[in-house]
Amino acid sequence: MAKVSSEALGSEPIGKLLIKQALPASIGILVMSLNVLIDSIFVGNWIGSIAFASINVVLPVSFFIGSLGMAIGVGGSSIISRALGSNNKEKALHTFGNQISLGFVFMISLVILGLTFADDIIPKFGGKGDIFEPAKIYYTIILYGVPILGFAMMGNTVIRAEGKPKFAMIAMIIPTVSNLVMDYVFINVMDMGMHGAAWATTGSYLACFLYVFWFFNSKNSELKINFRHFKLQKEIVSEIASLGGVTLARQAVVSVTYLLMNNILYNIGQEGLVAVYAIIGRMLMFALFPVFGVTQGFLPIAGYNYGAHQYQRVRETINTAITYAAVVATLVFIGLMIFPAEITSLFISDSTNLAPKELALNQYVLSHTAEPMRWVFAATPIIALQLIGAAYFQAVGKAVPALLLTLSRQGFFFIPLVLILPQFYGELGVWISFPIADILATIVTGYFLNKEIRTKLITSDVS
């Protein structure tokens, strides 16, 4: 049954197959995004704006370490998809074993370093003033669970590489449900404050890991590894590193972006603007879930068919994925342009029961978020081409162009823009950096993707 599922990647109609792969991925990402979103709403309303800003400070640090697992997962999953497509199951098994070995060594090491230098790391990511203490509480507890999250994220990408999107979706739903339940109990019922928010999140990581562990030990997975597969092989490690490095580099740039944004905005508007960016950051994670879902669904289809030399199907997958993603991105754009104030009010309470300082901060955030949100999402309709284009090169194992295109938006364009434009336009310069970077990155990605299609996927077509 499992074998048929992976072979379907090379035989079913592309439109139907992409929906079948993308829908569970989108639902999974939606549920995980709702987890972050509702968790943020709970924290913002039950604890306050300072707590909300504190989580935004910690998020890039913990997410980067957890993303190391995703990087190893994505890099290895590209190999696994192509190995299954070329009927080389032994390579797929060795790759999975090597992923686990690499993940254990690197994630544990980074967590130890993260805990050792916590007092230095937190302020550098914007955890200053009143934000520092609650941020440290959240940071310390969250880091205990980050290795578990890393293994869960790695396993999720491998599940999808096997052609099992429904199981991958469930793996993303489980931590969301458990986190929301524990949030309610720990924060609202037991009044544990930031400790409760942190332990709820860490507990949800564990729930996800246990499900992923069960999957690979059940009959649903065709990747049944043994101890010999854990032995690192230089060729496989090198390929995982080169392809996974794309994902890790992207997350590193995301972390650097948060570092810069939190510090730049703190210098301009203190805790208030950091909280504004925290809301916008949540929407960047939540609102684009269907676009990310299409991208996730695209990866195993493109990788499998490229490995099977079915280049016409690869071209069709690219075109279909860009079309689907562009449509949903445009719908997201319309909603965000119309309802930014209503969205903001979900996160922050203006209840008069709050302390005067907290009430003033909340009122500032409520009145100050709509315009920045519109600027940040202004170029949303065109981002499909950039995301799918960069994902294509990763799916087919071309690490260098995948890395460069993945870094183009935030690394090559956004970071220089956000360092330069605020010097001339102040706060507005921060927000307009987002759409300018989106436009430039899309132009560059479109050029290289079109060149690849003309030189490789047409001239090399043997189907």
TAQUI-V912314 format. One record per backbone hydrogen bond with DSSP energy under -1.0 kcal/mol. CO is the residue of the C=O (numbers start at 1). NH is the residue of the N-H. If there is no record, write none. Layout:
CO:NH  CO:NH
//
This chain:
1:5  2:6  3:7  4:8  6:9  7:10  8:11  8:12  13:17  14:18  15:19  16:20  17:21  18:22  19:23  21:25  22:26  23:27  24:28  25:29  26:30  27:31  28:32  29:33  30:34  31:35  32:36  33:37  34:38  35:39  36:40  37:41  38:42  39:43  40:44  41:45  42:46  43:47  43:48  48:52  49:53  50:54  51:55  52:56  53:57  54:58  55:59  58:62  59:63  60:64  61:65  62:66  63:67  65:68  66:70  67:71  68:72  69:73  70:74  71:75  72:76  73:77  74:78  75:79  76:80  77:81  78:82  79:83  80:84  81:85  82:86  83:88  84:87  88:92  89:93  90:94  91:95  92:96  93:97  94:98  95:99  96:100  97:101  98:102  99:103  100:104  101:105  102:106  103:107  104:108  105:109  106:110  107:111  108:112  109:113  110:114  111:115  112:116  113:117  117:121  118:122  121:125  122:127  123:126  126:128  128:131  129:132  131:135  132:136  133:137  134:138  135:139  136:140  137:141  138:142  139:143  142:145  145:149  146:150  147:151  148:152  149:153  150:154  151:155  152:156  153:157  154:158  155:159  156:160  157:161  158:162  159:164  160:163  164:168  165:169  166:170  167:171  169:173  170:174  173:177  174:178  175:179  176:180  177:181  178:182  179:183  180:184  181:185  182:186  183:187  184:189  185:190  186:192  192:195  193:197  194:198  195:199  196:200  197:201  198:202  199:203  200:204  201:205  202:206  203:207  204:208  205:209  206:210  207:211  208:212  209:213  210:214  211:215  212:216  215:218  218:221  222:224  226:229  227:230  233:237  234:238  235:239  236:240  237:241  238:242  239:243  240:244  241:245  243:246  244:248  245:249  246:250  247:251  248:252  249:253  250:254  251:255  252:256  253:257  254:258  255:259  256:260  257:261  258:262  259:263  260:264  261:265  262:266  263:267  264:268  265:269  266:270  270:274  271:275  272:276  273:277  274:278  275:279  276:280  277:281  278:282  279:283  280:284  281:285  282:286  283:287  286:289  288:292  289:293  290:294  291:295  292:296  293:297  294:298  295:299  298:302  299:303  300:304  301:305  302:306  303:307  304:308  305:310  306:309  309:311  310:314  311:315  312:316  313:317  314:318  315:319  316:320  317:321  318:322  319:323  320:324  321:325  322:326  323:327  324:328  325:329  326:330  327:331  328:332  329:333  330:334  331:335  332:336  333:337  334:338  335:339  339:343  340:344  341:345  343:346  344:347  344:348  351:354  355:359  356:360  357:361  358:362  359:363  360:364  361:365  362:366  363:367  369:373  370:374  371:375  372:376  373:377  375:378  377:380  379:382  380:383  383:387  384:388  385:389  386:390  387:391  388:392  389:393  390:394  391:395  392:396  393:398  394:397  397:399  398:402  399:403  400:404  401:405  402:406  403:407  407:411  407:412  408:413  409:414  410:415  413:417  414:418  415:419  416:420  417:421  420:423  421:424  421:425  422:426  425:428  427:431  428:432  431:434  432:436  433:437  434:438  435:439  436:440  437:441  438:442  439:443  440:444  441:445  442:446  443:447  444:448  445:449  446:450  447:451  448:452  449:453  450:454  451:455  452:456  452:457  456:460  458:461
//
